[in-house]
Amino acid sequence: MPTPPTADAVRRHLYAYRWDHGQLQIADLGNLRKRTTEFTIPLLRELHAAGILPVLFGGAGEATARAQYLAFGSLHRQIGIFQLDQYIHLSPEPGSDKVLDAAIHRPEPPHYHLAHAGSQRHLVDPRLDELFYQRHFERYSLGESRANAPDLEPCIRDADLALVEIGSVLHAEAPAQAGYHPSGLSLQEAGQLCYYAGNSDRMSSFGLYGLEVSEKLTPAGELTAAACAQLLWYFLHGVSRRAGDFPVATTGMVEYIVDAKLPQRLTFWRSSRSNRWWIQVPADDARGEQRNRLVACSYQDYLQASQEGSLPERIVRAFSRY
């Protein structure tokens, strides 16, 4: 549901790829007639209500990205946003109109949790450090994001929607993007993160934005359109390999109790379907619905808790939200 000509350029590459998605059913709904939140929100809500996962892609997507998370506004629960971008499009205080402001600075429910990856320090307002700290948000710089992509899988698994900017990818591999910023993730690294997003049973909406092309595609535009198509392919590949575990079902989950070396007993859960791990928010501190009381984690997190008697910073921040 994108806007031409960017969407059509991506389509040409995407449809030429080999499909390895099993019985995954995909329908192309065409291009958005209007790029406004007022037009897009009801459409996305209808798709969500029908159990359809919308995938949006195209050029500058500020209004569409807002519609992605505002479409969840009728749900009275915490909504998780994962954003992959070299910038953090968020104002330190209310009163501006950046992409994430309508989610983060809203005074009424639902409340949004933000996990951001790929940011470059010289492109980010340092005043956001305090906001991220106060709201217990997650932030993974470009260096942290590149160091070990699997470390980001749990935070992606806790998100309900993903906002991905092609500007998070190296300019050399996706040159038709805004600005001149040579650093970024490799396309392979970004593809792995998109696969994680697709493979999460909680992920209910995906957007890929930032492709800048003219009516007549240049080689740079073609290369970037192909890069976008590759990221979409890996997202769809992840969707086709979903295990149907939490929050779809908790059957087949194995319980692990850790009560040594820690001030309180902790409960970990492992899915026998996917071998993925969650940690349960301690009951005395838990508020809110069940889907947010199990926080995605890794096997290494379990080992750190059970053998070293400590918790990773990400888990501590997650507990602080309750």
C-alpha positions, 0 to 999 in steps of 0.5 A, a space after each residue: 500500500 505505497 505511493 508511486 513511483 517508489 513502490 512500483 520500483 520496489 515491486 519490480 525487484 521484489 516480484 523477480 525474487 525466488 519465493 521461499 515462503 511456503 503457504 504464506 498468503 500475500 495480496 498486493 493491495 496497490 498504492 495508497 490514494 492519499 498519504 494522510 493519517 486520516 485516510 490510512 488509519 481506518 484502513 489499517 484498523 480494518 486490516 488488523 481487525 481481519 487478522 491481516 498483517 499490513 506491509 507498507 513501503 515507499 518514499 518519505 513516510 512520516 504520515 504513514 508511519 504515524 498512521 501505523 502506530 495510531 491505528 493501534 490507538 483503540 487498544 487499551 494496552 501498551 504498544 511496542 514500537 521498533 524503529 531502525 533509523 540513523 536518526 531518532 525522529 523524536 522531540 525531547 519535549 512536547 510541542 513539535 511534530 516529529 514522526 514519533 511525537 504523537 506516540 511518545 508525548 501523548 497524555 492518554 492511553 495507550 502508552 507506547 514503548 520505544 526500542 530504537 536501533 541504528 542511531 548515529 550519535 552525531 545525528 541525535 539530539 543529546 537531550 533525548 538521553 534523559 527522555 529515554 532514561 526516564 521512560 525506560 526506552 531502549 536504544 541501540 547505537 549503530 555500533 551496538 546494532 552492528 556488534 551482534 545483531 542477535 542481541 536485538 532479537 528480543 527487543 524486536 520480538 517485544 514490538 507490535 510494529 516496525 518502522 524501518 528507514 532505508 537510511 539506516 543502511 550504508 549509503 554505498 548499498 542504498 544510495 537513493 536516500 536522503 542526505 549524505 551519511 556514509 555510515 550505516 548497517 550493511 544490507 545483510 545486517 538490516 535484512 537479518 533484523 527484518 527477518 527477526 521482525 517478520 518471525 515475531 508472532 507479536 509483530 502486526 505491522 511493518 513499514 519500510 520508508 525513505 526511498 528517494 527516486 525520480 520518475 526516471 530511475 537512475 542506477 542509484 535508484 534501481 540499486 536502492 529499490 532492489 535493497 528495499 525489495 531485499 529487506 521486504 523479502 527477508 521480512 516475509 521470509 520471517 513471517 513464513 517461518 513463524 512458530 505460533 508461540 507467545 503471544 499466539 499461544 503459551 502451550 508447549 512453554 517450559 518453565 524455569 525457576 531461578 531463585 539462587 543468587 537473586 533477591 527474588 525468585 524469577 521465572 523464565 519460559 522457553 518455547 519448545 516450538 522455537 527455542 526462544 526465551 521470555 522472562 516473567 515480570 515479578 507478580 508483585 510488580 506486574 500491572 497491565 495485560 498478560 502479553 506485556 508481563 512476559 518480556 522477550 529475552 535470550 538463553 544468555 540472559 537466562 544463564 546470566 541470571 541463573 549462574 551469575 545472579 544478575 540481570 541484563 540492563 534491558 531486563 532491569 529497564 523492562 521491569 521498571 516499566 511495571 
